[in-house]
Amino acid sequence: MKKNHALLAVFAALVFGFATGFSATKFQQKQFAEGDANGDKSLNKEEYVAVKLASGKKSAQKNNREFNEEKVAARQAKAFGRHDTDENGKLSEEEFYASFPARKN
């Protein structure tokens, strides 16, 4: 049942994305490319957490906020499982881009 919900969510996101002309932002594309350390065109959990940590640290410094690396790493590791909708242990570009909140037009 859980897998069906995940597949439905991915399908809906893809259909909605195509219907609205969704494309990844340059920021998202850059994050994916920089995070793909082994060059396999996907992000494993370690790569995903690393790219999210780097982004979070940069944002915290820019906005003069505290950054708890341990908490963020744990939260992002857990989030990885939600975003890995096909449960293959890695995020495709589409799964990675879908992990971002919807953009406002």
N, C-alpha and C positions, 0 to 999 in steps of 0.2 A: 504494500500500500504506500509506504513512504517513498519507495523508488518511483512509483507511478506519479506521485505528487511532484517529485523532483523533475521527472521527464516532462510533465505537463507545464511546469514553471519555465523550463528551458524552451520548450516549444512556444509558449506564449511570448516569452521575451524575444525570441527570434522573429516570430511573426510580427510582433509589435515593432521591433527594430526595423524590419524590412518595410513595413507599412509607413513608418514615420521617417524613413531615410536615415536611420541610425548608422553612425559610423564612429569608430573609436577616435577619441581625441588624440592629438599628437602627444600629449602628456601620457596617456594610457599606452600608446604604442611604444613610447620611449621607455616607460617603466617595464613593459613586457620584454623588450629587447635587452635592456640592461639586466633584468632578472634572470634571463635564460642563460645561465652560466655555462651549461654544457652544450648549448646550441642545438637542442633537439626540438625546437619550436613548441615547447610546452614548459610549464613551471611545476617542478615537484614541490613538496611541502617546504623543504628547506629554502629553495629559491624564492618561493612565494613569501615566506616569513621574512627573509632577508630584504626583499624589495619593499615590503610594507614597513619594516623597521627603519630602513634608510629614509623613506618618504616621511614617516612620522617624526623622526629626529630632526630632519630639515624643517618641517613645518613647526615643530615645537621651538626650535631656535629662532626661526623667523618671527614667531609670535610671542617670544619671550615667555614660554610656558615650560613647566616641568615635564619630563619624559621618563616614564618608568618602563625601561626596556623589557624587563622580565614580564610585567603584566601585559604589555602590548604583544610580546612574542607568544604568550600563552593564548591570548584572545585571537590572534591571527592564525595560530595553528588550529584552533577550534573552528574558525571561520573557513579554513581551507576545506574541511570536510563538507561543509554546506555548499560550497561553490563547485566542488568536484562532483558534478551532477551525474556523470557516467561512471563514477566510482572506480576509475582506473589508476588512481594514485597520482594524477597530474592534471594540471589545468591547461586546456587548450586556450588559444587566444580568445575565442568566443566566451569560454567560461570565465576567464580573467576579466574581460571587459564587462561582462554581466555582473561581476562582483562589485562594481562601482554603483553608487546611487544614481538614479535617473537624473539626467540633466534637465534643467528648466530652460524653455525656449524664450 
